[in-house]
Amino acid sequence: MMQNDNYLGWKKPGIAMITGATAGLGLCFAGHLAQKGFDLVLAARRRDRLDSIAANITAQYGVRCETIFADLANMEEIRKTADYVKQIENLDILINNAGFATIGAFAEVPLEKTMQMFHLHMASSVLLAHAALPAMLKKKRGAIINLSSIAAFTLTPGNVMYDATKSFLVTFSENLQLEVQNAGIRVQALCPGFTRTEFHEVGDFKNFDRSVVPNTLWMTADKVVSLSLKALKKNKNVVFIPGWKNRLLTWLITHSKSLQSIAQNRVKERDLQI
């Protein structure tokens, strides 16, 4: 049932919009925020699944749940979705969660797929944030979570565009927070590590061997979302890496050339096993 715990210090929850809301972290964010009393706008490509999720959330939590069917890897649909966002006067939270990854050398991955990632990770996050901010600035409250990754801090051949786009989201979030920090708006670049979702079960990762990653490094989607929302409430760090193991791993990799080499070799092993 809905539990209004005055999240973020706001008297009454408004609307939260989540992209990539049909599975994984997006779906978990929807459940957590609905439980806190937020009405939802959910965006994704899979119409039947999205309709079912919206109906279930409304039945379970009693909140209003609208749906947007859009492929945010397509610029035209990004623009249409951004136009929709501009009309949401009571938008409190925007979560740019939608994403995917490819496997293979940059020169070998089809350019069309590379540009789809460019649009989905970067263009959609920029356009939707730009569309959401005017209303947030006007009422002096709001929050934006951009789904990055610990990959933003690593160099792994075979993940060139993924690492680069996730790195962009970190820098974008940090700079954006500097601009809006005195306007009651919070920005978070959420940087999870390996998370148990459909991410490693579809697309280029459909044959991914999870055993190449130690079991202790995997986190559940529910845990990642819970920690993210707690961190957003505390509003201490723009860049948030959930889990001490992920934070330690990221620090070690970024400060050790030998560990960088090990990580890169593990990626090569992964690519050979898929």
Kinemage of the C-alpha trace (Angstrom):
@kinemage 1
@onewidth
@group {chain A} dominant
@subgroup {mainchain}
@vectorlist {calphas} color= white
{ca met a 1} P 0.000 0.000 0.000
{ca met a 2} L 1.005 3.616 -0.515
{ca gln a 3} L 3.179 5.106 2.213
{ca asn a 4} L 3.543 8.880 2.029
{ca asp a 5} L 6.706 9.505 4.056
{ca asn a 6} L 7.112 13.146 2.985
{ca tyr a 7} L 9.911 12.070 0.692
{ca leu a 8} L 12.440 14.829 -0.112
{ca gly a 9} L 10.642 17.136 2.310
{ca trp a 10} L 7.827 17.961 -0.102
{ca lys a 11} L 4.348 18.392 1.379
{ca lys a 12} L 2.673 16.324 -1.322
{ca pro a 13} L 4.261 14.056 -3.966
{ca gly a 14} L 3.743 15.149 -7.543
{ca ile a 15} L 4.549 13.186 -10.684
{ca ala a 16} L 7.591 11.027 -11.424
{ca met a 17} L 8.504 10.164 -15.003
{ca ile a 18} L 10.633 7.099 -15.715
{ca thr a 19} L 12.029 5.937 -19.044
{ca gly a 20} L 12.770 2.284 -19.718
{ca ala a 21} L 10.089 1.415 -17.192
{ca thr a 22} L 9.116 -2.088 -18.264
{ca ala a 23} L 11.913 -3.992 -16.527
{ca gly a 24} L 14.919 -3.835 -14.229
{ca leu a 25} L 15.798 -0.586 -12.507
{ca gly a 26} L 13.057 1.381 -14.266
{ca leu a 27} L 10.356 -0.971 -13.038
{ca cys a 28} L 11.825 -0.917 -9.520
{ca phe a 29} L 11.890 2.880 -9.495
{ca ala a 30} L 8.217 2.874 -10.501
{ca gly a 31} L 7.269 0.614 -7.604
{ca his a 32} L 9.294 2.509 -5.009
{ca leu a 33} L 7.986 5.927 -6.055
{ca ala a 34} L 4.386 4.732 -6.334
{ca gln a 35} L 4.706 3.432 -2.791
{ca lys a 36} L 5.788 6.915 -1.739
{ca gly a 37} L 2.644 8.381 -3.273
{ca phe a 38} L 3.932 9.712 -6.606
{ca asp a 39} L 1.711 9.552 -9.670
{ca leu a 40} L 3.701 8.115 -12.571
{ca val a 41} L 4.406 8.664 -16.222
{ca leu a 42} L 6.114 5.574 -17.624
{ca ala a 43} L 7.869 5.548 -20.989
{ca ala a 44} L 9.004 2.468 -22.897
{ca arg a 45} L 8.793 0.662 -26.244
{ca arg a 46} L 6.823 -2.435 -25.216
{ca arg a 47} L 3.184 -1.330 -25.270
{ca asp a 48} L 1.495 -4.487 -23.920
{ca arg a 49} L 3.956 -4.878 -21.079
{ca leu a 50} L 3.763 -1.196 -20.176
{ca asp a 51} L -0.036 -1.236 -20.078
{ca ser a 52} L 0.015 -4.254 -17.776
{ca ile a 53} L 2.584 -2.670 -15.453
{ca ala a 54} L 0.613 0.583 -15.259
{ca ala a 55} L -2.599 -1.259 -14.405
{ca asn a 56} L -0.870 -3.310 -11.702
{ca ile a 57} L 0.741 -0.241 -10.114
{ca thr a 58} L -2.563 1.634 -10.021
{ca ala a 59} L -4.331 -1.353 -8.483
{ca gln a 60} L -1.619 -1.909 -5.861
{ca tyr a 61} L -0.810 1.657 -4.833
{ca gly a 62} L -3.843 3.691 -5.899
{ca val a 63} L -1.769 6.228 -7.852
{ca arg a 64} L -2.407 7.535 -11.346
{ca cys a 65} L -0.138 5.937 -13.955
{ca glu a 66} L 0.095 7.273 -17.506
{ca thr a 67} L 2.081 5.608 -20.278
{ca ile a 68} L 4.107 6.875 -23.219
{ca phe a 69} L 5.041 4.461 -25.982
{ca ala a 70} L 8.274 5.701 -27.482
{ca asp a 71} L 11.554 4.416 -28.846
{ca leu a 72} L 13.986 6.882 -27.312
{ca ala a 73} L 16.771 5.679 -29.581
{ca asn a 74} L 14.966 7.611 -32.328
{ca met a 75} L 15.409 11.400 -32.416
{ca glu a 76} L 11.910 12.106 -33.689
{ca glu a 77} L 10.365 10.128 -30.841
{ca ile a 78} L 12.702 11.782 -28.338
{ca arg a 79} L 11.436 15.186 -29.469
{ca lys a 80} L 7.808 14.083 -29.231
{ca thr a 81} L 8.400 12.750 -25.720
{ca ala a 82} L 10.158 15.983 -24.725
{ca asp a 83} L 7.154 17.962 -25.963
{ca tyr a 84} L 4.949 15.773 -23.771
{ca val a 85} L 7.203 16.400 -20.754
{ca lys a 86} L 6.870 20.170 -21.223
{ca gln a 87} L 3.143 19.824 -20.589
{ca ile a 88} L 3.543 18.066 -17.210
{ca glu a 89} L 3.173 20.992 -14.823
{ca asn a 90} L 3.532 18.933 -11.641
{ca leu a 91} L 6.596 16.896 -12.640
{ca asp a 92} L 8.754 16.402 -9.535
{ca ile a 93} L 11.131 13.622 -10.598
{ca leu a 94} L 12.600 12.647 -13.966
{ca ile a 95} L 14.518 9.379 -14.194
{ca asn a 96} L 16.439 8.885 -17.444
{ca asn a 97} L 16.845 5.134 -17.087
{ca ala a 98} L 16.459 3.643 -20.568
{ca gly a 99} L 19.607 2.109 -22.011
{ca phe a 100} L 21.357 -0.819 -23.653
{ca ala a 101} L 24.863 -2.029 -24.435
{ca thr a 102} L 26.641 -3.526 -27.416
{ca ile a 103} L 29.573 -5.904 -27.643
{ca gly a 104} L 32.384 -5.604 -30.131
{ca ala a 105} L 35.046 -3.257 -31.440
{ca phe a 106} L 33.829 0.235 -32.291
{ca ala a 107} L 34.665 -0.163 -35.993
{ca glu a 108} L 32.773 -3.462 -36.167
{ca val a 109} L 29.538 -2.531 -34.404
{ca pro a 110} L 26.985 -1.321 -36.992
{ca leu a 111} L 26.916 2.472 -37.039
{ca glu a 112} L 23.111 2.454 -36.800
{ca lys a 113} L 23.271 0.632 -33.472
{ca thr a 114} L 26.031 2.944 -32.232
{ca met a 115} L 23.933 6.015 -33.018
{ca gln a 116} L 20.895 4.452 -31.346
{ca met a 117} L 22.943 4.220 -28.155
{ca phe a 118} L 24.136 7.795 -28.638
{ca his a 119} L 20.526 8.980 -28.917
{ca leu a 120} L 19.137 6.821 -26.122
{ca his a 121} L 21.788 7.498 -23.490
{ca met a 122} L 22.745 11.068 -24.308
{ca ala a 123} L 20.255 12.871 -26.539
{ca ser a 124} L 17.151 11.616 -24.751
{ca ser a 125} L 18.597 12.463 -21.320
{ca val a 126} L 19.523 15.965 -22.466
{ca leu a 127} L 16.249 16.739 -24.228
{ca leu a 128} L 14.042 15.348 -21.469
{ca ala a 129} L 15.988 17.173 -18.745
{ca his a 130} L 15.793 20.388 -20.764
{ca ala a 131} L 12.039 19.906 -21.139
{ca ala a 132} L 11.508 19.154 -17.440
{ca leu a 133} L 13.621 21.912 -15.885
{ca pro a 134} L 11.546 25.057 -16.619
{ca ala a 135} L 8.606 23.851 -14.513
{ca met a 136} L 10.946 22.592 -11.781
{ca leu a 137} L 12.786 25.919 -11.682
{ca lys a 138} L 9.502 27.805 -11.537
{ca lys a 139} L 8.249 25.932 -8.479
{ca lys a 140} L 11.789 25.592 -7.007
{ca arg a 141} L 11.672 21.843 -6.480
{ca gly a 142} L 12.475 18.756 -8.479
{ca ala a 143} L 14.922 15.932 -9.022
{ca ile a 144} L 16.626 14.335 -12.025
{ca ile a 145} L 18.338 10.946 -11.943
{ca asn a 146} L 20.490 10.023 -14.923
{ca leu a 147} L 21.322 6.333 -15.127
{ca ser a 148} L 25.065 6.078 -15.633
{ca ser a 149} L 27.321 3.168 -14.605
{ca ile a 150} L 30.666 2.397 -13.012
{ca ala a 151} L 31.650 1.853 -16.645
{ca ala a 152} L 31.852 5.659 -16.783
{ca phe a 153} L 35.122 5.415 -14.857
{ca thr a 154} L 36.720 2.553 -16.791
{ca leu a 155} L 38.356 2.039 -20.180
{ca thr a 156} L 37.242 -1.251 -21.680
{ca pro a 157} L 37.826 -2.051 -25.377
{ca gly a 158} L 34.659 -3.553 -26.752
{ca asn a 159} L 32.533 -1.102 -24.750
{ca val a 160} L 33.725 2.141 -26.342
{ca met a 161} L 30.369 3.865 -26.832
{ca tyr a 162} L 28.826 2.477 -23.652
{ca asp a 163} L 31.678 3.744 -21.481
{ca ala a 164} L 31.738 7.081 -23.302
{ca thr a 165} L 28.005 7.773 -23.089
{ca lys a 166} L 27.893 6.803 -19.424
{ca ser a 167} L 30.858 9.074 -18.749
{ca phe a 168} L 28.981 11.910 -20.458
{ca leu a 169} L 26.008 11.396 -18.130
{ca val a 170} L 28.275 11.795 -15.100
{ca thr a 171} L 29.775 15.055 -16.360
{ca phe a 172} L 26.394 16.340 -17.540
{ca ser a 173} L 24.849 15.625 -14.134
{ca glu a 174} L 27.682 17.230 -12.187
{ca asn a 175} L 27.606 20.415 -14.232
{ca leu a 176} L 23.823 20.597 -14.256
{ca gln a 177} L 23.718 20.327 -10.460
{ca leu a 178} L 26.065 23.322 -10.199
{ca glu a 179} L 23.549 25.377 -12.167
{ca val a 180} L 20.420 24.348 -10.271
{ca gln a 181} L 21.694 23.626 -6.747
{ca asn a 182} L 20.306 26.916 -5.395
{ca ala a 183} L 16.922 26.392 -7.029
{ca gly a 184} L 15.749 23.459 -4.929
{ca ile a 185} L 16.560 20.899 -7.615
{ca arg a 186} L 18.609 17.748 -7.049
{ca val a 187} L 20.556 15.895 -9.726
{ca gln a 188} L 22.027 12.427 -9.384
{ca ala a 189} L 24.204 10.373 -11.719
{ca leu a 190} L 23.422 6.841 -10.562
{ca cys a 191} L 26.387 4.555 -11.282
{ca pro a 192} L 25.559 0.939 -10.453
{ca gly a 193} L 27.813 -2.007 -11.114
{ca phe a 194} L 26.601 -5.452 -12.158
{ca thr a 195} L 22.874 -5.610 -11.426
{ca arg a 196} L 20.545 -8.585 -11.775
{ca thr a 197} L 18.112 -7.363 -14.425
{ca glu a 198} L 17.176 -8.262 -18.006
{ca phe a 199} L 20.087 -6.085 -19.169
{ca his a 200} L 22.390 -9.113 -19.414
{ca glu a 201} L 19.707 -11.316 -20.978
{ca val a 202} L 18.764 -9.421 -24.150
{ca gly a 203} L 20.388 -8.032 -27.280
{ca asp a 204} L 24.125 -8.579 -27.585
{ca phe a 205} L 24.164 -9.993 -24.035
{ca lys a 206} L 21.570 -12.736 -24.527
{ca asn a 207} L 24.264 -15.418 -24.209
{ca phe a 208} L 26.204 -13.642 -21.480
{ca asp a 209} L 27.928 -15.963 -18.997
{ca arg a 210} L 27.305 -14.394 -15.572
{ca ser a 211} L 29.980 -16.622 -14.037
{ca val a 212} L 32.744 -14.401 -15.457
{ca val a 213} L 31.709 -11.855 -12.811
{ca pro a 214} L 32.136 -12.898 -9.152
{ca asn a 215} L 28.764 -13.489 -7.512
{ca thr a 216} L 29.613 -11.087 -4.684
{ca leu a 217} L 29.728 -8.177 -7.155
{ca trp a 218} L 26.130 -8.598 -8.286
{ca met a 219} L 23.385 -6.459 -6.718
{ca thr a 220} L 19.619 -6.710 -7.016
{ca ala a 221} L 17.715 -3.986 -8.830
{ca asp a 222} L 15.625 -3.360 -5.727
{ca lys a 223} L 18.740 -2.714 -3.629
{ca val a 224} L 20.219 -0.332 -6.194
{ca val a 225} L 16.992 1.676 -6.404
{ca ser a 226} L 16.530 1.780 -2.639
{ca leu a 227} L 20.067 3.097 -2.126
{ca ser a 228} L 19.678 5.603 -4.966
{ca leu a 229} L 16.520 7.126 -3.524
{ca lys a 230} L 18.035 7.280 -0.038
{ca ala a 231} L 21.085 9.075 -1.460
{ca leu a 232} L 18.862 11.482 -3.389
{ca lys a 233} L 17.033 12.318 -0.173
{ca lys a 234} L 20.323 13.067 1.617
{ca asn a 235} L 21.406 15.161 -1.387
{ca lys a 236} L 25.127 14.888 -0.604
{ca asn a 237} L 26.787 13.578 -3.763
{ca val a 238} L 25.795 14.072 -7.382
{ca val a 239} L 27.682 10.950 -8.452
{ca phe a 240} L 26.349 7.981 -6.528
{ca ile a 241} L 27.849 4.486 -6.741
{ca pro a 242} L 25.618 2.060 -4.802
{ca gly a 243} L 27.340 -0.554 -2.657
{ca trp a 244} L 30.718 -0.335 -0.961
{ca lys a 245} L 32.127 -3.099 -3.139
{ca asn a 246} L 31.337 -1.123 -6.286
{ca arg a 247} L 32.841 2.015 -4.793
{ca leu a 248} L 35.992 0.144 -3.787
{ca leu a 249} L 36.265 -1.585 -7.170
{ca thr a 250} L 35.860 1.720 -8.998
{ca trp a 251} L 38.503 3.404 -6.850
{ca leu a 252} L 40.948 0.542 -7.320
{ca ile a 253} L 40.488 0.384 -11.083
{ca thr a 254} L 40.843 4.133 -11.542
{ca his a 255} L 43.981 4.238 -9.389
{ca ser a 256} L 45.770 1.088 -10.579
{ca lys a 257} L 47.042 0.452 -14.101
{ca ser a 258} L 47.477 -3.253 -13.324
{ca leu a 259} L 43.837 -3.554 -12.256
{ca gln a 260} L 42.779 -1.625 -15.352
{ca ser a 261} L 44.587 -4.259 -17.436
{ca ile a 262} L 42.910 -7.082 -15.510
{ca ala a 263} L 39.479 -5.515 -16.042
{ca gln a 264} L 40.149 -5.077 -19.749
{ca asn a 265} L 41.268 -8.695 -20.059
{ca arg a 266} L 38.098 -9.843 -18.290
{ca val a 267} L 36.066 -7.933 -20.865
{ca lys a 268} L 37.953 -9.697 -23.641
{ca glu a 269} L 37.234 -13.063 -21.987
{ca arg a 270} L 33.572 -12.121 -21.740
{ca asp a 271} L 33.415 -11.218 -25.418
{ca leu a 272} L 34.936 -14.543 -26.404
{ca gln a 273} L 32.363 -16.466 -24.360
{ca ile a 274} L 29.290 -14.781 -25.833
